[in-house]
Amino acid sequence: MTTEGARQATEAHATLAHSAGKLERSAEQQNDSAERRTELAADRTILAAERTYAAWVRTGLAALASGIGARALLENVVPDWLVGATGSVLIVFSGFCFVAAVWRQMVRIAPPKPDTPRLPAGLLIAVNAFLLIVAAAALVGIWLP
C-alpha cells in the first residue's frame, strides 16, 4: 500500500505541476492580450482624433465657402451691410474652426503609447495657418466693392 500511495502521490504531484505550468502560460497570454488590446485602443484614439480634425477643417471650409457665396447670393436681395455681416460671421466662424482643429489635435494622449504615428504638428499648423490667411483675405474681399 505504501508504494501504491507513493505512486499516486507522485502522479498527483506531476499532474499538479503540469496544471500549474498551463495556468502560468495562460496568465502570460492573457497579460500579453490585455496589453495588445490597450495598444489597439490607443491606436483607435489617434484615428478618432484625426477624424475629428478632418471634421473641424471640413466645417471650416464649408463656412468659408458659405461666407464667400453669401455675397454673391444676397447682393441684390438684402442691404449691403447685412450681406457683409452675414459673410463676416460665416468667415469668422471658419477661422474659429481652423484654430479649433489644430488645438483639438494637439491634445496629448496619455500612455500607453500607440503604434499609429500622429500627424506632424508642423504640418497641421502650416495648413491651418494658410487656411486662416485665406479666411482673412475672404473677409477683406467681402467688404470691398
Secondary structure, DSSP 8 states (H G I E B T S, - for coil): -HHHHHHHHHHHHHHHHHHHHHHHHHHHHHHHHHHHHHHHHHHHHHHHHHHHHHHHHHHHHHHHHHHHHHHHHHTTTS-HHHHHHHHHHHHHHHHHHHHHHHHHHT----SS--SS----HHHHHHHHHHHHHHHHHHHHHHH--
